[in-house]
Amino acid sequence: MASEKKPEGNLDHPPQPTPSGPLASRFDQMFPVLSVAEIDRVRRFGDVRRFRAGELLCRTGKPIPGMYVILSGRVKTVGRDALGRSMSPDKFLQQIGGTPDDLEVVPGEVLAELGQLSGNPSPIDVQAISDVEAIVVPPEQLRALLIAEAELGERILRALILRRVAMIETGFGGAVLIGTLRSPKVAKLSDFLGRNGLPFRVIDPDEDAEAASLVARYAPKPDDLPIIVIPGGAVLKNPPKQELARALGLVARTLRSDPYDVAIVGAGPAGLATAVYGASEGLSILVLEALTFGGQAGASARIENYLGFPVGVSGQALMARAFTQAQKFGAVFSLSTEVKQLDCTSENSGPDPVLILHLADGRQVRARAVVVATGARYRRPEIPNLAQFEGRGVSYWASPVEARLCRDEDVALLGGGNSAGQAAVFLSSHARQVRMLVRGPSLSNTMSRYLIDRIGASSNIAVLCEVEIVQVFGTPDQGLQRVRWRHRRSGVEEEHAIPHLFVFTGADPVASWLDSCGVPLDEKGFIRTGADVGSTGRVLLAMETGVEGIFAVGDVRSGSVKRVGAAIGEGAAVVAQLHSFMARRGSAAATPQRGA
Ligand SMILES: Cc1cc2nc3c(=O)[nH]c(=O)nc-3n(C[C@H](O)[C@H](O)[C@H](O)COP(=O)(O)OP(=O)(O)OC[C@H]3O[C@@H](n4cnc5c(N)ncnc54)[C@H](O)[C@@H]3O)c2cc1C
């Protein structure tokens, strides 16, 4: 796309568009026109192919051979929604500050989308409108280009990221979710698509005749709703997340039968950092993630304490960058893929011993080393409706963002440990009143003295001991509105208008899938590593668990600092230890070699 089309054969001076719109100032970056010299550099990564006028270079929902760089001729992009209707590009053009002319792709332009890094299907139709000659760069070669050609690679990758941002903002080229806007199921699936960084649109059948007829055809019973139409046309009825993930290509279809150098379990900040550093240093890396990339950090509205982001950064944005970065270096991801069990014994002898990971979908995969990055899961007390208000009044974290939302309003805080105490003191300087709801008879057994004193000195913190929350109330629109609790001794219940509830009832490590391997755990179930393991007959590396080939990083590791920065640091550090481990074993992977 280019606002002013350049004459063919003169590719040295890209045109200067004069667009307007939220992403308009970045139009040049989103649709770069490569110079003749740059095109020559691309040539060594691909093959030249010719297309006749009318031929499709990409078809919505179908695999694409790779990134195209147009050499001659003109092609037109057509956005189709998943219903197969050609989508009006107005909103997209408005977003990027373009005109209908910009839907034509001219010589020198790069035709690609972020999903191509991992060979995902095309989100749009692309058709030759004259005879066309183009370089086709397959996904593996595209990744090689991004690494080998630093400056050019940066231009191309930036363009792909900005295009994805525009697609997410407009829903252009994504799945169509058909259901009532206020339905909690629609909200859940929207959240899933959003957390996976995918474009999508929600259409209410009450307002769209075609969507209504699809509902009549595919979802005659209320339980069938919502339905999702995937680019390419597949229709899913109220799908479980796994089924949706498979349809969207998030679950790796094929996993290689040879062992990977490293399997990383968990794609939170610790796992993603391991993937970026490991893959960039030539290890073949497979990342298996039960849900979406980003882990707990991906759920954080704003991370204010991560180095280098003085005004904060959304957890989703930070993690999405890391996810793209890891793919650029060749790490293979399988999302919505839970590891059920680790087998450390079947193939642990011979010249190339491996660990076997059993996946919840019944597949098995082999790796020379496993990095456990499965984090900790915040305990969710069994209070009816609680999950419904997560992120809409109910929080498991008190950052300045949440504190601002509570300004001059009432807050309830569940828990009696140090993290609850710190949060209560912090929130008390923003909220009108903080009520601490504590299950036990006092704070003295569970909280540090200095915090108890501070709480005592705060005029707007009230501590209620021996109480438990029995019910929370609210609406889908307004979120949490009221909290009801019971005094455990008397059984008396009270209910108050409280729009913010913070839950600090601890976190449990996610390590049970390692049970059969005898990985050493501390008294709370976190994985011990390094010197913490005790005597093993040799000095362990800092993140080694003592079970040959198994390393642990991030929140799941005993003694780790439960912070994004710490998790990322551990992910980076473990890679040097993986190299030492492989060198000790004399594994082929000790010599860096790329391959997925
Ligand atoms: C709402 C919230 C806000 C936060 N805000 C901040 C902040 O502002 N600053 C800060 O420093 N810290 C913050 N934290 C803490 C920070 O997010 C964590 O310390 C950090 O995410 C830990 O990273 P991790 O990679 O070790 O684990 P996690 O982020 O927990 O990631 C673990 C991943 O492993 C996956 N997994 C688990 N079991 C399996 C399995 N069997 N198979 C496959 N995958 C599996 C999980 O789905 C998850 O994606 C926040 C936490 C929360 C919950």
PDBQT file of the ligand as one rigid body, heavy atoms in Angstrom, charges set to zero:
ROOT
HETATM    1  C1  LIG A 601      -2.733  -9.101  37.855  1.00  0.00    +0.000 C 
HETATM    2  C2  LIG A 601      -1.240  -9.163  38.086  1.00  0.00    +0.000 A 
HETATM    3  C3  LIG A 601      -0.494  -8.019  37.955  1.00  0.00    +0.000 A 
HETATM    4  C4  LIG A 601       0.893  -8.061  38.159  1.00  0.00    +0.000 A 
HETATM    5  N1  LIG A 601       1.592  -6.895  38.039  1.00  0.00    +0.000 NA
HETATM    6  C5  LIG A 601       2.913  -6.909  38.238  1.00  0.00    +0.000 A 
HETATM    7  C6  LIG A 601       3.653  -5.704  38.120  1.00  0.00    +0.000 A 
HETATM    8  O1  LIG A 601       3.093  -4.625  37.882  1.00  0.00    +0.000 OA
HETATM    9  N2  LIG A 601       4.995  -5.775  38.280  1.00  0.00    +0.000 N 
HETATM   10  C7  LIG A 601       5.647  -6.941  38.576  1.00  0.00    +0.000 A 
HETATM   11  O2  LIG A 601       6.878  -6.926  38.673  1.00  0.00    +0.000 OA
HETATM   12  N3  LIG A 601       4.974  -8.084  38.723  1.00  0.00    +0.000 NA
HETATM   13  C8  LIG A 601       3.622  -8.106  38.568  1.00  0.00    +0.000 A 
HETATM   14  N4  LIG A 601       2.915  -9.263  38.733  1.00  0.00    +0.000 N 
HETATM   15  C9  LIG A 601       3.652 -10.509  39.044  1.00  0.00    +0.000 C 
HETATM   16  C10 LIG A 601       4.264 -11.076  37.753  1.00  0.00    +0.000 C 
HETATM   17  O3  LIG A 601       3.276 -11.062  36.742  1.00  0.00    +0.000 OA
HETATM   18  C11 LIG A 601       4.805 -12.477  37.959  1.00  0.00    +0.000 C 
HETATM   19  O4  LIG A 601       5.810 -12.427  38.934  1.00  0.00    +0.000 OA
HETATM   20  C12 LIG A 601       5.385 -13.040  36.650  1.00  0.00    +0.000 C 
HETATM   21  O5  LIG A 601       4.403 -13.082  35.644  1.00  0.00    +0.000 OA
HETATM   22  C13 LIG A 601       5.954 -14.441  36.850  1.00  0.00    +0.000 C 
HETATM   23  O6  LIG A 601       6.378 -14.902  35.614  1.00  0.00    +0.000 OA
HETATM   24  P1  LIG A 601       6.542 -16.470  35.296  1.00  0.00    +0.000 P 
HETATM   25  O7  LIG A 601       6.886 -16.550  33.853  1.00  0.00    +0.000 OA
HETATM   26  O8  LIG A 601       7.430 -17.088  36.281  1.00  0.00    +0.000 OA
HETATM   27  O9  LIG A 601       5.110 -17.116  35.554  1.00  0.00    +0.000 OA
HETATM   28  P2  LIG A 601       3.677 -16.783  34.988  1.00  0.00    +0.000 P 
HETATM   29  O10 LIG A 601       3.577 -15.384  34.520  1.00  0.00    +0.000 OA
HETATM   30  O11 LIG A 601       2.742 -17.246  36.037  1.00  0.00    +0.000 OA
HETATM   31  O12 LIG A 601       3.550 -17.721  33.705  1.00  0.00    +0.000 OA
HETATM   32  C14 LIG A 601       3.436 -19.116  33.833  1.00  0.00    +0.000 C 
HETATM   33  C15 LIG A 601       2.811 -19.675  32.569  1.00  0.00    +0.000 C 
HETATM   34  O13 LIG A 601       2.887 -21.090  32.598  1.00  0.00    +0.000 OA
HETATM   35  C16 LIG A 601       1.697 -21.636  32.061  1.00  0.00    +0.000 C 
HETATM   36  N5  LIG A 601       1.515 -23.011  32.561  1.00  0.00    +0.000 N 
HETATM   37  C17 LIG A 601       1.258 -23.404  33.825  1.00  0.00    +0.000 A 
HETATM   38  N6  LIG A 601       1.180 -24.755  33.892  1.00  0.00    +0.000 NA
HETATM   39  C18 LIG A 601       1.395 -25.232  32.632  1.00  0.00    +0.000 A 
HETATM   40  C19 LIG A 601       1.444 -26.541  32.063  1.00  0.00    +0.000 A 
HETATM   41  N7  LIG A 601       1.273 -27.633  32.805  1.00  0.00    +0.000 N 
HETATM   42  N8  LIG A 601       1.658 -26.645  30.729  1.00  0.00    +0.000 NA
HETATM   43  C20 LIG A 601       1.857 -25.544  29.969  1.00  0.00    +0.000 A 
HETATM   44  N9  LIG A 601       1.829 -24.271  30.458  1.00  0.00    +0.000 NA
HETATM   45  C21 LIG A 601       1.604 -24.120  31.777  1.00  0.00    +0.000 A 
HETATM   46  C22 LIG A 601       0.615 -20.690  32.570  1.00  0.00    +0.000 C 
HETATM   47  O14 LIG A 601      -0.559 -20.761  31.773  1.00  0.00    +0.000 OA
HETATM   48  C23 LIG A 601       1.326 -19.338  32.451  1.00  0.00    +0.000 C 
HETATM   49  O15 LIG A 601       1.088 -18.724  31.195  1.00  0.00    +0.000 OA
HETATM   50  C24 LIG A 601       1.532  -9.276  38.523  1.00  0.00    +0.000 A 
HETATM   51  C25 LIG A 601       0.768 -10.435  38.662  1.00  0.00    +0.000 A 
HETATM   52  C26 LIG A 601      -0.604 -10.388  38.441  1.00  0.00    +0.000 A 
HETATM   53  C27 LIG A 601      -1.427 -11.652  38.589  1.00  0.00    +0.000 C 
ENDROOT
TORSDOF 0
